[in-house]
Amino acid sequence: MLTSAFFLLIMLVGVPIGACLCLSGIVYILNSGDTVLFQSFPVQMFGGVDSYSLIAIPLFILIGEIMNGGGITRRLVDLALAFIGSVKGGLAYVNILANMLVSSIIGSATAQVAIMSQIMVPEMEKQGYDKTFAAGITVYGGMLGPIIPPSVMFVVYSVLAQVAVGDMLIAGIIPGVILTVLFFIVIAGLGVIYNYPRTEKRTARQRLHTILTACPTLLIPIVIVGSILGGLANPTESAAVGAVAAVLVGRYVTKEFRFAMIPQILLKSAIYSAVVLFLVAAAAVFSWLLIYGKVPQATAAWIQTVAKDPIAFLLLVNVILLVIGTVIDGIPGLIMTVPILLPIATEIYGIDPRHFGVVVVINLVLGLMTPPVGLSFFVASAVTGAKPGKMFIVTLPFFLICCAALVLLSLFPSLSLALIK
C-alpha cells in the first residue's frame, strides 16, 4: 500500500512514468527490509532491454521521421482523396483512410495525431467542417497507428509477453481494418444528419495522375508488412529495409528528402527511442518486484471470484484497462498491467496471448481518447487550438463504436488470429 500510494503521489505531481516505476521499486525494497534486492536492480533493468526484438522500435520511429521529412505523408493524403472521390463527407472519409495509410508507417498514435492534425484540420476547415469535429476525427484516425503494423506498442507487448513480434504485428491488421470500416459507417450516418460538404470533384484523368504519383509511397508499408507476411524477414529486419525504402522514396520519388536532414532526424529518433526504451527497462524492475511481492497471484484470486469464464474475464479487463488508460499513456499502461493480467489470462482462462495483446493494446489506445486525460485530444488541441473536452463530445459516436469493436474482438478471437500462420 505504501508503494502504491507513493507511486500515485509522484505520478500526480508530474514525475515521468519511467522514473515513477524505478522510484516506487526503491521504496518497495526499502519497505520490505530486504536490501539485498538492490544488487539485482540494475541487472533487471539491463535485462529488460537486452532483447533483439526491441531494435525494431528505434527503426520504426526512424521510418516515421524520414517519412515526415520526405513529404510522404502529403502524398498519402492525396492518394486517399483520389480513392474516395466526390462524396458527402468526403474529407472525413479521407481523414480516416489517410490515417490508415500513414499508420502503416508511423505506428504511434500521438505522433500520428500531431502530424495529421497539421495537414487535415486546416483542409477540412476550408471545406466548411467545424474545426472541433475535424480535430476530433483526426484523433480517432490516429488511433489506428498503434494497431495497424508496424506498432511500437505491439513490439513492447511482444517483449513483455514473450511472443513473436511478427505474430503480434499481423494480429493487428484485421482489427485495424474493422475499426476503419466502423469509422466509415459512423461518418456516413453523421453525414446524413449534418449534411457534410462533398469533396471537390476531380476528373478521372486527375485522379489517375494522383494515384500514379502517390503509389510509390506505398512501397514502404508493402516492404514492411509484405516481408513479414511472406516470411522473408523478421520485424527488426523489415524495419531496417523499410527505413532504406523511406529514404529512397523521399529522395528520388517525392524529392523532398535531403541528406542534410539526417542528423536532425537521427537526433529526434534517438530521443523518442530513449524515452520508450527507458520505460521498458523500468518496467522490467517493476514486473520483477510485482512477482516478488506475489501481486499477480493475489489479483488472480480476486478476479476468479468475479469472472467465471474467459469471456467474463475479457469484459472485466476491458473495463479495468479503459479506466487505467484514461489517466496513463499507452506504453506505461501496457508495462504496468501486462505482467499482472497476462499470466491470469493464459494460465487460468486459457486465452491466446496474441489475442489478449490485441484487446489490451486497443483498450489502452482508446484511453488516449478518454477524459480526464485524453492525451491525444490534448495533442490535437495544441496543434489546432480546438478544446479537448468539446472534441470528445462531438466525436462521442466514434468512442461508442470503438467500445463495440472491443466487445466484438473480445468475443471472437479469430478476428485477431486469422492471418497468423
C-alpha positions in Angstrom: 0.0 0.0 0.0 2.9 2.4 0.8 4.5 1.7 -2.6 1.2 2.2 -4.4 0.5 5.5 -2.6 4.0 6.7 -3.3 3.7 5.8 -7.0 0.3 7.7 -7.3 1.6 10.7 -5.5 4.7 11.3 -7.6 2.8 10.5 -10.8 0.2 13.1 -10.0 2.8 15.8 -9.3 4.2 15.2 -12.8 7.2 12.8 -12.4 7.7 10.9 -15.6 6.3 7.4 -15.6 9.6 5.7 -16.1 11.1 7.5 -13.0 7.9 6.7 -11.1 8.4 2.9 -11.7 12.0 3.0 -10.6 11.5 5.2 -7.5 8.5 3.1 -6.5 10.7 0.0 -6.8 13.2 1.5 -4.5 10.6 2.4 -1.9 9.2 -1.1 -2.1 12.7 -2.6 -1.4 13.3 -0.2 1.5 9.9 -1.0 2.9 10.5 -4.8 2.6 13.7 -4.6 4.5 15.4 -7.0 2.0 18.1 -4.6 0.8 19.9 -7.4 -1.0 17.4 -6.8 -3.8 19.2 -3.6 -4.6 22.0 -5.8 -6.1 19.5 -7.2 -8.7 18.0 -3.8 -9.5 20.4 -2.8 -12.3 20.6 -6.4 -13.6 16.8 -6.4 -14.0 16.8 -3.0 -15.8 19.5 -4.1 -18.3 17.7 -7.5 -18.8 14.6 -5.6 -19.7 16.1 -4.0 -22.8 18.5 -6.9 -23.6 16.3 -8.1 -26.5 16.9 -8.2 -30.2 13.2 -7.6 -30.9 13.4 -4.1 -29.3 15.8 -2.9 -32.0 12.6 -2.6 -34.1 11.4 0.3 -32.0 14.0 2.9 -32.9 13.9 1.7 -36.6 10.1 2.2 -36.8 10.5 5.6 -35.2 13.2 6.4 -37.7 10.9 5.5 -40.6 8.3 7.9 -39.3 10.7 10.7 -39.1 12.1 10.1 -42.6 8.6 9.9 -43.9 7.8 13.3 -42.4 10.9 14.9 -43.8 10.4 13.4 -47.3 6.9 14.7 -47.9 5.4 11.2 -48.0 2.5 12.0 -45.7 1.1 14.6 -48.1 1.3 12.1 -50.9 -0.7 9.5 -48.9 -3.4 12.1 -48.2 -3.6 12.9 -51.9 -3.9 9.2 -52.6 -6.8 8.9 -50.2 -8.5 11.8 -51.9 -8.2 10.2 -55.2 -9.7 6.9 -54.0 -12.6 8.5 -52.1 -13.8 10.8 -54.9 -16.6 13.3 -54.5 -19.0 12.0 -51.8 -20.8 13.7 -48.9 -18.4 14.0 -46.0 -15.6 13.1 -48.4 -12.8 14.8 -46.4 -13.9 12.9 -43.2 -13.5 9.6 -45.1 -10.2 10.8 -46.5 -9.0 11.7 -42.9 -9.6 8.2 -41.7 -8.3 6.5 -44.9 -5.2 8.7 -44.9 -4.6 7.9 -41.2 -4.9 4.2 -42.1 -2.2 4.5 -44.8 0.0 6.6 -42.6 -0.4 4.3 -39.6 1.2 1.5 -41.6 4.4 3.6 -41.3 4.4 5.6 -38.1 3.0 3.2 -35.5 2.4 5.8 -32.8 -1.0 7.4 -32.0 0.2 10.7 -30.5 2.9 11.2 -33.2 0.3 10.5 -35.9 -2.2 12.9 -34.4 0.4 15.7 -34.3 1.3 15.1 -38.0 -2.2 14.6 -39.4 -3.7 17.5 -37.4 -1.4 19.9 -39.2 -2.4 18.5 -42.6 -6.1 17.5 -42.4 -7.7 20.0 -40.0 -6.9 23.2 -42.0 -8.0 21.5 -45.2 -11.3 20.4 -43.6 -11.9 23.9 -42.2 -11.5 25.3 -45.7 -14.2 22.9 -46.9 -16.7 24.0 -44.2 -16.2 21.5 -41.5 -16.2 22.5 -37.8 -12.7 22.7 -36.5 -13.5 20.8 -33.4 -15.0 17.9 -35.3 -12.1 17.9 -37.8 -9.6 17.7 -34.9 -11.6 15.1 -33.1 -11.9 12.8 -36.1 -8.2 13.1 -36.7 -7.6 11.9 -33.1 -9.7 8.7 -33.8 -7.9 8.2 -37.1 -4.6 8.4 -35.2 -5.9 5.5 -33.0 -5.1 3.2 -36.0 -1.4 4.0 -35.6 -0.6 1.6 -32.7 -3.0 -1.1 -34.2 -2.1 -1.5 -37.9 1.6 -2.7 -38.2 4.2 -1.5 -37.6 3.3 -0.8 -34.0 5.6 0.2 -31.2 3.0 -0.9 -28.6 2.8 -4.4 -30.1 6.6 -4.7 -30.1 6.7 -3.7 -26.4 3.9 -6.2 -25.7 5.7 -8.9 -27.5 8.8 -8.5 -25.3 6.7 -8.4 -22.1 4.6 -11.4 -23.2 7.5 -13.3 -24.8 5.6 -13.9 -28.0 6.8 -13.4 -31.6 6.8 -9.8 -32.7 5.7 -10.8 -36.2 2.6 -12.6 -34.9 1.6 -9.5 -32.9 2.0 -7.1 -35.8 0.0 -9.4 -38.1 -2.7 -9.8 -35.4 -3.4 -6.0 -35.6 -4.3 -6.0 -39.3 -7.9 -7.2 -39.2 -8.8 -5.2 -36.1 -7.4 -2.1 -37.8 -9.5 -2.7 -40.9 -12.6 -3.4 -38.8 -12.1 -0.1 -36.9 -11.6 1.8 -40.2 -14.9 0.3 -41.7 -16.8 1.1 -38.5 -15.5 4.7 -38.6 -16.7 4.9 -42.2 -20.2 3.8 -41.1 -20.3 6.4 -38.4 -19.2 9.1 -40.9 -21.9 8.0 -43.3 -24.6 8.4 -40.5 -23.3 11.7 -39.3 -23.0 12.9 -42.9 -26.7 12.4 -43.4 -27.6 14.1 -40.1 -25.3 17.2 -40.5 -25.2 17.4 -44.3 -21.4 17.3 -44.6 -19.9 19.0 -47.7 -18.7 17.0 -50.7 -15.1 16.9 -51.7 -14.0 18.8 -54.8 -14.7 16.9 -58.0 -11.8 15.6 -59.9 -11.8 14.2 -63.4 -10.8 10.6 -64.0 -7.6 11.9 -65.5 -6.7 13.9 -62.5 -7.4 11.1 -60.1 -5.4 8.6 -62.2 -2.5 11.1 -62.2 -2.6 11.5 -58.4 -2.7 7.7 -57.9 0.2 7.1 -60.2 2.2 9.9 -58.5 1.4 8.7 -54.9 1.5 5.0 -55.3 5.3 4.7 -55.0 4.9 5.9 -51.4 3.1 2.6 -50.7 6.4 0.8 -51.2 7.2 1.5 -47.6 4.3 -0.3 -45.9 4.4 -3.0 -48.6 8.1 -3.7 -47.8 7.5 -3.7 -44.1 4.3 -5.8 -43.9 4.9 -7.9 -47.0 8.3 -9.1 -45.9 6.9 -10.2 -42.5 3.8 -11.9 -44.0 6.0 -13.5 -46.7 8.5 -14.9 -44.1 11.3 -13.0 -45.9 12.3 -11.0 -42.8 11.6 -10.7 -39.2 10.1 -7.4 -37.9 13.5 -5.9 -37.0 14.9 -6.7 -40.4 11.8 -5.4 -42.2 12.0 -2.2 -40.2 15.6 -1.7 -41.4 14.6 -2.3 -45.0 11.6 0.0 -44.5 13.9 2.8 -43.4 16.0 2.4 -46.5 12.8 2.3 -48.6 11.7 5.6 -46.9 15.0 7.3 -47.8 14.8 6.2 -51.4 11.2 7.2 -51.9 11.7 10.6 -50.1 14.9 11.3 -52.1 14.0 10.0 -55.6 10.2 9.9 -55.8 8.9 12.8 -53.7 12.3 14.5 -54.0 11.8 16.4 -50.7 14.2 14.4 -48.5 17.7 15.8 -48.3 20.7 14.0 -46.8 21.4 17.2 -44.8 18.2 16.3 -42.7 19.8 13.1 -41.5 21.5 14.4 -38.3 18.3 16.1 -37.1 16.2 13.0 -38.0 18.6 10.7 -36.1 18.6 13.0 -33.1 14.8 13.1 -32.8 14.5 9.4 -33.4 17.1 8.7 -30.7 15.4 10.9 -28.1 12.0 9.3 -28.6 13.6 5.8 -28.7 15.4 6.5 -25.5 12.2 7.5 -23.7 10.4 4.3 -24.9 13.3 2.0 -24.0 13.8 3.6 -20.6 10.2 2.8 -19.9 10.8 -0.8 -20.9 13.8 -1.0 -18.6 11.9 0.5 -15.7 9.0 -2.0 -16.5 11.4 -4.9 -16.1 12.2 -3.8 -12.5 8.5 -3.1 -11.8 7.4 -6.6 -13.1 10.2 -8.3 -11.1 9.0 -6.7 -7.9 5.4 -7.4 -8.7 6.3 -11.1 -9.0 8.4 -11.0 -5.8 5.5 -9.4 -3.9 3.1 -12.1 -5.3 0.8 -9.4 -6.7 -0.3 -11.4 -9.8 -1.3 -14.3 -7.5 -3.4 -12.0 -5.3 -5.0 -10.4 -8.3 -5.8 -13.8 -9.9 -7.5 -14.9 -6.8 -9.8 -11.8 -6.8 -10.6 -12.0 -10.5 -11.5 -15.7 -10.2 -14.2 -14.7 -7.7 -15.7 -12.2 -10.2 -15.1 -13.8 -13.7 -16.1 -17.4 -14.1 -15.2 -17.8 -17.8 -12.8 -16.3 -20.4 -15.5 -14.0 -21.9 -16.4 -12.6 -18.5 -12.7 -12.1 -17.8 -12.0 -10.2 -21.0 -15.0 -8.0 -20.5 -13.8 -7.2 -17.0 -10.3 -6.5 -18.4 -11.9 -4.1 -20.9 -13.4 -2.1 -18.1 -10.3 -2.1 -16.0 -7.9 -1.1 -18.8 -10.2 1.6 -20.1 -10.2 3.2 -16.7 -6.4 2.8 -16.4 -6.0 4.2 -20.0 -7.8 7.4 -19.1 -5.0 8.5 -16.8 -1.9 6.7 -18.0 -0.3 6.8 -21.5 -0.4 3.6 -23.7 3.1 2.1 -23.3 3.4 2.8 -19.5 -0.1 1.3 -19.1 1.0 -1.7 -21.0 4.1 -2.0 -18.9 2.1 -1.8 -15.7 -0.8 -4.2 -16.5 0.6 -7.0 -18.7 2.8 -8.6 -16.1 -0.2 -8.9 -13.8 -3.0 -9.7 -16.2 -1.2 -11.9 -18.8 -0.4 -14.9 -16.6 -4.1 -14.9 -15.4 -5.4 -14.7 -19.0 -3.2 -17.5 -20.3 -2.8 -19.9 -17.3 -6.2 -19.7 -15.7 -8.5 -18.8 -18.6 -6.6 -20.3 -21.5 -6.7 -17.2 -23.6 -4.2 -16.9 -26.5 -1.6 -14.3 -25.5 -1.7 -12.8 -29.0 -5.5 -12.3 -28.9 -5.1 -10.9 -25.4 -2.5 -8.5 -26.6 -4.8 -7.1 -29.3 -7.5 -6.5 -26.7 -5.1 -4.9 -24.2 -3.5 -2.6 -26.8 -6.7 -1.3 -28.3 -8.1 -0.7 -24.8 -5.1 1.4 -23.8 -5.1 3.3 -27.1 -8.8 4.1 -26.6 -7.8 5.5 -23.2 -5.8 8.2 -25.1 -9.2 9.5 -26.3 -11.0 9.3 -23.0 -11.3 12.0 -20.3 -10.0 13.1 -17.8 -6.6 13.0 -19.5 -7.2 12.0 -23.2 -3.6 12.7 -24.2 -4.4 12.5 -28.0 -7.0 15.2 -27.6 -4.5 17.5 -25.9 -2.0 16.9 -28.7 -4.6 17.8 -31.3 -5.6 20.8 -29.2 -2.0 22.0 -29.1 -1.8 21.8 -32.9 -5.2 23.2 -33.9 -6.5 25.2 -30.9 -9.7 23.2 -30.5 -10.9 22.4 -27.0 -10.2 18.8 -25.8 -13.5 18.4 -23.9 -15.6 19.6 -26.8 -13.7 17.3 -29.2 -14.7 14.3 -27.1 -18.3 15.4 -27.0 -18.7 16.0 -30.8 -16.9 12.7 -31.6 -18.8 10.6 -29.0 -20.2 8.2 -31.6 -16.7 7.2 -32.6 -15.9 6.4 -28.9 -19.1 4.2 -28.6 -18.3 2.3 -31.9 -14.7 1.7 -30.5 -16.2 0.2 -27.4 -18.5 -2.0 -29.5 -15.5 -3.1 -31.6 -13.6 -4.1 -28.4 -16.5 -6.3 -27.3 -16.6 -7.9 -30.7 -12.8 -8.6 -30.6 -13.1 -10.0 -27.1 -15.9 -12.4 -28.2 -14.3 -13.6 -31.4 -10.5 -14.4 -31.1 -10.4 -15.4 -34.8 -10.7 -11.7 -35.7 -7.2 -11.2 -34.3 -5.6 -14.6 -35.1 -7.0 -15.4 -38.6 -3.9 -14.2 -40.5 -1.3 -15.8 -38.2 0.2 -19.0 -39.6 
